Amino acid sequence: MNITVIIPTYNREATVEQALQSVLDQTASPQEIIVVDDASTDNTAEILEKYSTEINIITNNSNQGVSFSRNAGIQVANGEWIAFLDSDDIWDPHKLEKQKEYHEAHPGELISQCDEIWIRNGVRVNPMDKHTKQSGWIFEACVPLCMVSPSAVIIHQSVFEKVGLFDVNLPACEDYDLWLRIAPHFEIGLLNEKLMTRYGGHEDQLSRKYWGMDRFRITSMEKHIDSNMDPKWKKTLLKELEFKCGVVAAGAKKRDNLETAALYLEKQRTIQEILNPEE
């Protein structure tokens, strides 16, 4: 298996070197490592330059967002398989080795992820039951929340040829959007070992930057309203879409954003009509 590792980064001078070193320390080395610097204004570029003989550095001319950066890496990648690592996360030294072994044992699977450790504000926390990773045809599990972690995943290039790349128009939940497009078409494998550590709680996380993250999930779900998928999956999608529209409408109303509240209430009514056409 030829694997390209893609690390998008923006102003992560405090963490990018640790992330990169966790890739360089892999017991099974990737074919190439691509780091996409999204026009950082701190010392990220200087840190990456120290590794210029070991990695391929792409520097965006302006800050374009994580989707643009990941896509830039995918588009020049030489590896048949793509592995992502966010620049604030790290891998266990055996991650790629064990994922290679997993796919050699499951040759029909074109995407998989490993389990992970969560560190929030410097403290290890246990994910809630709803975050328990699943395997197989997991579309319905992917509808309420993001069930696949970018830093845990490995994907065959043909998957992107089928469903497309990350949506650059989404400022957040871009990973949720991609998994929702992948899950109807591909089984998602699971290597049930904690081979990645995911860090959270820092100030630059997108969940802190934007209110109402469900707005972006709604946009993702709306792409599937007219799709031809299993009726059971479609019903799950529509019910969750109807629910999230109500949540966002209530949140907007609480912020006195009545125009946005009205927009999402109208979306909610439209979905209710699809779910209950005879009423």
N, C-alpha and C positions, 0 to 999 in steps of 0.2 A: 504493500500500500504506500503510495506516494502522498504525503500530507503537507499541505501548506498551512502554516499558522498565521492568522491575521489578528493583529493587536491594534485597535483604534485607540487614540489617546488625545486628550486635550487638557493642558495645564495640570498634568499629573506628575510633576517633578518629585513628589513625595512617595509615589507608589510605582511608577512605571518601571524602574530598574528592578524592583523585586519581582514584578510580574514577568518581565523579560528573562530574568535569571532563572525563574522556575521553568521556562521553556528550554533554555540552554542546558539545564540540568536533567532533562529527560533521559531515561535509560534507552529509549528508542527515539533517535533524533528525527525531526521532521525534515522533509526535503528542502523547505525554505521557510524563513520567518519574514513576514512583511509587517512593518509597523507604520501605521498611517497617522502622521501628526497633523491634527486638524487646526493648523495655524496657532499653535500654542504661543503664549506671550510670556511664559515663565522660563525656567531652565530645562524644559523637557528636551528641546533640540540638542542642547549641549550634552545631556546625558545619553541620548541615542547615538550621538556621534562617536562616543567611546566604543560602540559596538558595530561600527559601520562595516567592518570586514566580515561580520557574522550575520548581519541582517540587511534586508532591503528596506530602505527608508523612503516613504512617500510623504511629501509635505504639501498639504492643501494651501492654495493661495489665500484663502479666507476661511473663516470658520463655517463649516457646512453641516455639521451634525454627525452623529454616530452612524446613521444609515448610509450617508454619502461615503463616509470613510470605510465602512465595511465593504460597500459595493466596489469602491476603488481598488481595494485589495483583491476581491474576488475576480475582478475583470483582468487582472494581470497575473493571477496565480498560475503556477505551473503544475501544482499538485492535482491529482485526481480527486483527492479528498480535501475538505476545508475544515479546519478547527479554529474556533474563535477564542480569544482570551481578552476580557476587559482589562484595562490597565490598572484597575484597583483590586483585581483578583489574583490568585496564584494557583498553580497546579501542584499536585503530588508528583514526585519524580517519575512514578510509574504510569501516569495517566495515559500517555499515547501508546505505550507498550501494551497495556491491558485493553485499550480500545481496539488496537490492531488485532489482538487475539480474539476479542469478541466478534469482530466482523469476519475474521477468518472462519469462526465457528458458525456464523449466521450470514452466509454470503448473499442471501436474498434481501437483507435489510440495508437500506441506503442512508439511514440516519439513526443515530443513537446518542444517548447522553449518559453520564455517570451521575451518581449521587453526590451530595455536596455538604460541606460544613458551613454554617452561617456564623459570622462574627458581626455584631452590631455595636457600634460605639465601643469597640475594644473588648466586648464580652461575648463569649460563645452562647448562642441561643438555640433552642430547639424549635424547628418549624412546626406549625400547627398541622393537624391531621389532614386538612384540606390541601396542604402543600406536598403531601406524600407523592412521590413520582410514580408514574404508571408506565406501562409498556403496551405495545400493540396498536390497535386502532383506537386512539385516545382522543378523537376529535371532540366528543361530548365533554370530556374532562378539561379540554383546552378552552372551552367557551367561557366559563365564569371567570377564570384567572389564568395567568401565564404559568404553564406547567413545564416549560422547557427553559433551561438557563443557557444563554449564549456561551458562557465560559465552560459549560459542561458538554457541549455538543460536538459531534463530528458529522459532516454531511458530504455525500458524494456530489460532485459537480452537476450530475444529471438532474438532481432535484431542483436546482436553480433553473435549469433549462425548462423544466416542467412548470414551475409556479412563479418564476421571476425572482428578482432580488428584493432587498429591503426597500420599503416605501419611503422615499426621501421627503414626502410631504407630511409625514407624521413626526412631530417633534418629540413624541414619547410613545411608549407601547409599541414601538416598531418591531420588537421581537415577538410580542403577542400576535401581531398582525401576520408575521411570516409563518409562525407555527400554525395559525388558523388556516392559512393557505396550504400548508404542507399536509396537515393531519388527515384531510379527506382522501388523499391520494397515496400516502405512504404510511406503513407501520413505523412506529418510533420505538426503537429498542432501548433497553435500560441495562446498564452495567451497574449492579446494585452495590457499588463500593464508593466510599466518599473520597474521590480523587481530585476534588477541587474545593478551594476555600473561597467563599463569597463574602465580601466585606460591604457593610452598609452603615448608614447613619451619618455619612459626611455631608457637608453643606452643599456640594455641587450635584447631588443626585437629582435626577429629573423629577422624581416624585415630590420633591420639595419646591421645585421651580414652578410647577403647574398645578392649579387647582382642578378638581374634577377629572382625574385621570380616566374615568370611564368615558369621557367624551371621545378619546382616541380609540378606545375599544369599540365604541358604538360605530365609529367610522369604519373600523375593520370588519365588524359584523355585517354592516350594510352591504359590503361587497358580495355577500353570499345570499342575499335575499332571493335573487333570481337564479341562483345556481341549481344545477341538477344533481342533488345529493340524496343520500338515504333519507326518506321522509322522517324517520325518528330523529336523525341528526338535525334536520331542518327545524323540526318542532322545538328541540332543545335550544337551538340558536335563536329562534324567534321569541321564545319565552324569556330568555336571558336579555335579549335586546329590548323587549318591552319593559322589563324590570329596570335595566340600567338607564333607559330614557327617563323613567320616573325619578330615579335617584339624582340624575344630573339636573332635571327640572327643579327638584326640591332644593338642591344646592344653589342653583342660580337664583331662585326666589329668595333664599335666605340672604344672599348678597345683594338683593335689590336689583338684580339684573333681569328685569321682567321680560325683555325681548328674548334673551337666551332661554329663559324658562318657558316662554310660549313656543319657541322653536322645538324644544324637546318634548313638550306635551303634545304637539302636533305629530311629531315622529311616533310617540307612544300610541296615539289614536290610530295612526296608519297601520302599525303592527297589530294592534288589537283587532282591526278589521280583517287583516289577513288570517289571524288565528281563529276568529269567530265570524266567518263570512255570512252566516245566516241571521246574525243578530241585528 
